[in-house]
Structure formats: C-alpha cells, structure tokens
Amino acid sequence: MRTSHPRNVIPKTITLPSGYEMPRLGYGVYQIPGEFCNTVVCEALARDYRHTDTTTAYRNDFTCAYVVDFVATFGIPSKRNAILPRSEIFFTNKLPPKLRGPIARGTRFQPPAVTPEEPNPPIPQGSEYLYELARKYQKTPAQILFRWSLQKGCVPIVKTVNRERMEENMGIWDWELEDEDVLQLETTEYKPHAGRLVEEGESLWG
Ligand SMILES: NC(=O)c1ccc[n+]([C@@H]2O[C@H](COP(=O)([O-])OP(=O)(O)OC[C@H]3O[C@@H](n4cnc5c(N)ncnc54)[C@H](OP(=O)(O)O)[C@@H]3O)[C@@H](O)[C@H]2O)c1
C-alpha cells in the first residue's frame, strides 16, 4: 500500500490568465435533470466541491446557478445552513456560439479563460491493469483515473449523482501515482483531450 506523502503537491486551484482561481476538481452535471440538480449540486458543495460545470445545452444551468445563489444566501441545508460565500464557488457555464457575442458584451459574464474540457478517461469495466493499480495504491479505479488526470495537468470534471461516489472522487489529493504508472496509463484508451489555457491576446470567441 502506498501511503507516502506526494513528492509534488498539486495545488487545489489553478490561476487563470484572468486572475480567477479555478478549482482543479470540478463537479459536472451533464444529463442530470434540472429538478434533481437542486439536491446533487447542494450535496456536492457540502462535500467541498467548489467548481460546478454546466452549459445551457444541459438545460440545468439555471437550477445550478440558483443553487449557488441559494447556498450563498441561506447556507447549505445539510451543513446546518452554513453559508458558502459566492466568491468561493467557481461556476462554469458554456454559451451556445450564437449567443456568445451579444450576451458577453455588456453583461456580467466573464470571458472564458480555458477552452472546453473533454471527458475524463472512461472508467472501463474489466481493465485488469487498472484494477492492479487500484490494489497497489489501495484506491478505487475511479480515483486512479482522476488522480492520473490531475497529474497530467488536467482539470477533471467528475459527475456522479451518488453521495458516496462524490466523496470517493474527492479522495485524489494526498497521494500520488508513480511516474511509471502515469506513463503506463497513457494509452489511446485512456488519454483525454485536455482543455488548455487561452493565450494572452488570443481571440476568446473564435
Ligand atoms: N462527456 C463530454 O463530452 C463532456 C463534454 C464537456 C463537459 N463535460 C463535463 O464533464 C462531466 C463529466 O463527463 P463524463 O463524460 O466524464 O461523465 P459521464 O460519463 O457522463 O458520467 C460519469 C459516469 O461515471 C459514473 N461514476 C462517477 N463516479 C464514479 C465512481 N467513483 N465509480 C464508478 N462510477 C462512477 C457516474 O455514475 P453515477 O452518477 O451513478 O455515479 C456516471 O455514469 C459532465 O457532467 C460535464 O459537466 C463532459
């Protein structure tokens, strides 16, 4: 079992060119119906997720925004209504191309500083190597893959509607994969297409 402290501690946030601090672990809500987002986004925030990722195309972005405002005003119900200031929550929305120009001009929307991320590595069923690593590090296969994403410099956006898995997916900070295992996982099967920071002066809207 590997319990040693990581040699290279990965900061929990990354500074964007805009100056905003983006939490490196995000909570994604793709395919979660709006009415269900009320609960799960609240539960994710209660479990220390501080980055919520949605888009107008998911049709749940208004609910997610409502939850963020709610916890900033009334607190998190499952945390004895502890207030979570709005400034501590990073909220990602993605506008459809035809709305980007008109909405971005003259509103409080901040221009993006990162190109859209692509999926995390899939969690394959029956990958013996992955289970080998899970045994070696005493972690779950999901934790191995999300930790790998972090060590690759990506910002994993993890989606789960399950409270236990929300906690499980958070358990990726205080340990690390050895370099050889990071390399070994770098196969076509797992390799994500990572987002990248927008260069200074680069057009934001294409
Ligand atoms: N996929 C894309 O093309 C795309 C594009 C842009 C942005 N995003 C963002 O990225 C987020 C994640 O997308 P994705 O495609 O990676 O996820 P996904 O495949 O849509 O969902 C993750 C799946 O993994 C399961 N899961 C989560 N944690 C697990 C664990 N610890 N053990 C076993 N299974 C687990 C979830 O089930 P349960 O919910 O039942 O746990 C769910 O079925 C999206 O919600 C969205 O915000 C995705």
The ligand as a Tripos MOL2 file, in Angstrom:
@<TRIPOS>MOLECULE
LIG
   48    52     1     0     0
SMALL
NO_CHARGES

@<TRIPOS>ATOM
      1 N1        -18.6400   13.9650  -21.9000 N.am      1 LIG1
      2 C1        -18.4740   15.1020  -22.5420 C.2       1 LIG1
      3 O1        -18.4380   15.1700  -23.7770 O.2       1 LIG1
      4 C2        -18.3230   16.3780  -21.7760 C.ar      1 LIG1
      5 C3        -18.0850   17.4760  -22.5030 C.ar      1 LIG1
      6 C4        -17.9510   18.6530  -21.8390 C.ar      1 LIG1
      7 C5        -18.0750   18.6820  -20.4810 C.ar      1 LIG1
      8 N2        -18.2840   17.5900  -19.7440 N.ar      1 LIG1
      9 C6        -18.4050   17.7160  -18.2930 C.3       1 LIG1
     10 O2        -17.7250   16.6620  -17.6710 O.3       1 LIG1
     11 C7        -18.6320   15.9890  -16.8010 C.3       1 LIG1
     12 C8        -18.2890   14.5260  -16.7720 C.3       1 LIG1
     13 O3        -18.4610   13.9970  -18.0730 O.3       1 LIG1
     14 P1        -18.0670   12.4850  -18.3620 P.3       1 LIG1
     15 O4        -18.4050   12.2330  -19.7780 O.co2     1 LIG1
     16 O5        -16.7000   12.2130  -17.8600 O.co2     1 LIG1
     17 O6        -19.0140   11.7280  -17.3420 O.3       1 LIG1
     18 P2        -20.2320   10.7580  -17.6410 P.3       1 LIG1
     19 O7        -19.6830    9.5630  -18.3370 O.co2     1 LIG1
     20 O8        -21.3730   11.4950  -18.2470 O.co2     1 LIG1
     21 O9        -20.6380   10.3840  -16.1640 O.3       1 LIG1
     22 C9        -19.7500    9.7500  -15.2930 C.3       1 LIG1
     23 C10       -20.2200    8.3090  -15.0580 C.3       1 LIG1
     24 O10       -19.3280    7.7010  -14.1260 O.3       1 LIG1
     25 C11       -20.0890    7.2410  -13.0150 C.3       1 LIG1
     26 N3        -19.2270    7.4660  -11.8560 N.ar      1 LIG1
     27 C12       -18.8920    8.6410  -11.2730 C.ar      1 LIG1
     28 N4        -18.0610    8.4200  -10.2470 N.ar      1 LIG1
     29 C13       -17.8610    7.0900  -10.2030 C.ar      1 LIG1
     30 C14       -17.1040    6.2380   -9.3680 C.ar      1 LIG1
     31 N5        -16.3810    6.7170   -8.3700 N.pl3     1 LIG1
     32 N6        -17.1230    4.8940   -9.5970 N.ar      1 LIG1
     33 C15       -17.8650    4.3870  -10.5940 C.ar      1 LIG1
     34 N7        -18.6070    5.1390  -11.4420 N.ar      1 LIG1
     35 C16       -18.5990    6.4730  -11.2320 C.ar      1 LIG1
     36 C17       -21.3780    8.0510  -12.9870 C.3       1 LIG1
     37 O11       -22.4480    7.3300  -12.4420 O.3       1 LIG1
     38 P3        -23.2280    7.8480  -11.1270 P.3       1 LIG1
     39 O12       -23.7300    9.2330  -11.4080 O.co2     1 LIG1
     40 O13       -24.3300    6.8610  -10.9560 O.co2     1 LIG1
     41 O14       -22.2160    7.7950  -10.0150 O.co2     1 LIG1
     42 C18       -21.6120    8.2640  -14.4930 C.3       1 LIG1
     43 O15       -22.2940    7.1710  -15.0290 O.3       1 LIG1
     44 C19       -20.0190   16.2980  -17.3640 C.3       1 LIG1
     45 O16       -21.0150   16.1850  -16.3760 O.3       1 LIG1
     46 C20       -19.8670   17.6890  -17.8700 C.3       1 LIG1
     47 O17       -20.0890   18.6230  -16.8240 O.3       1 LIG1
     48 C21       -18.4110   16.4150  -20.3850 C.ar      1 LIG1
@<TRIPOS>BOND
     1     1     2 1
     2     2     3 2
     3     2     4 1
     4     4     5 ar
     5     4    48 ar
     6     5     6 ar
     7     6     7 ar
     8     7     8 ar
     9     8     9 1
    10     8    48 ar
    11     9    10 1
    12     9    46 1
    13    10    11 1
    14    11    12 1
    15    11    44 1
    16    12    13 1
    17    13    14 1
    18    14    15 2
    19    14    16 1
    20    14    17 1
    21    17    18 1
    22    18    19 2
    23    18    20 1
    24    18    21 1
    25    21    22 1
    26    22    23 1
    27    23    24 1
    28    23    42 1
    29    24    25 1
    30    25    26 1
    31    25    36 1
    32    26    27 ar
    33    26    35 ar
    34    27    28 ar
    35    28    29 ar
    36    29    30 ar
    37    29    35 ar
    38    30    31 1
    39    30    32 ar
    40    32    33 ar
    41    33    34 ar
    42    34    35 ar
    43    36    37 1
    44    36    42 1
    45    37    38 1
    46    38    39 2
    47    38    40 1
    48    38    41 1
    49    42    43 1
    50    44    45 1
    51    44    46 1
    52    46    47 1
@<TRIPOS>SUBSTRUCTURE
     1 LIG1         1 GROUP 0 **** ****
